[in-house]
Amino acid sequence: MKPFIKRCVFLLLALLISPVTISYLLLSMVLNKDALIASYSQCLSLLPGKLGSYLRSGFYRFVFSHCSPDAVISFGTLFSQQDTSIEEGVYIGPQCNIGKCSIGKNTLLGSGVHIMSGKGQHNFSDPSKPIKDQGGIFTKVEIGENCWLGNGALVMANVGKGSVVAAGAVVVDDVPEGVIVGGNPARVLRDSA
């Protein structure tokens, strides 16, 4: 009975946020989707409490590549790319910044976690040109299922299934499955088993 009630609540809140969702979908036909998602994300991030989290999930499930209706997206969390996937059971703590990524099932993100769209977002090879004009490459970062990213972690590379990223760690290289990493740059500290 409880799963049925939860599904009904998710559906009700998706209907409640539908005017916002419809406005996004209409505007996305003529405007840049990533710029638009950033604007909507900033506004929606300010809705407090569980209701705010459920409303955000209700919106993102229709505008992201994928977003599970039971995902918890906490207060102050910002998204910058529409090509984002959030699987079921995911918890995203307050004040996170999320770029182009895929977050696996049952993964936890602490407060203030930043997942960038890879480590090649900014080119700076031509010193005669401003960095902002040199472009970059956005890649989709994959966070495996059942991971835990501690508070303030900065992630620019893939994190393998079942791994833990220590608070404040800076991940610049892919993290293998089932390990604990920490430091700047992050390195394997031990197996998570």
Salt bridges, closest charged atoms under 4 A:
ASP83 OD1 - LYS140 NZ 2.91
GLU87 OE1 - HIS66 NE2 3.51
GLU88 OE2 - LYS105 NZ 3.74
ASP133 OD1 - LYS132 NZ 3.75
ASP173 OD1 - LYS119 NZ 3.14
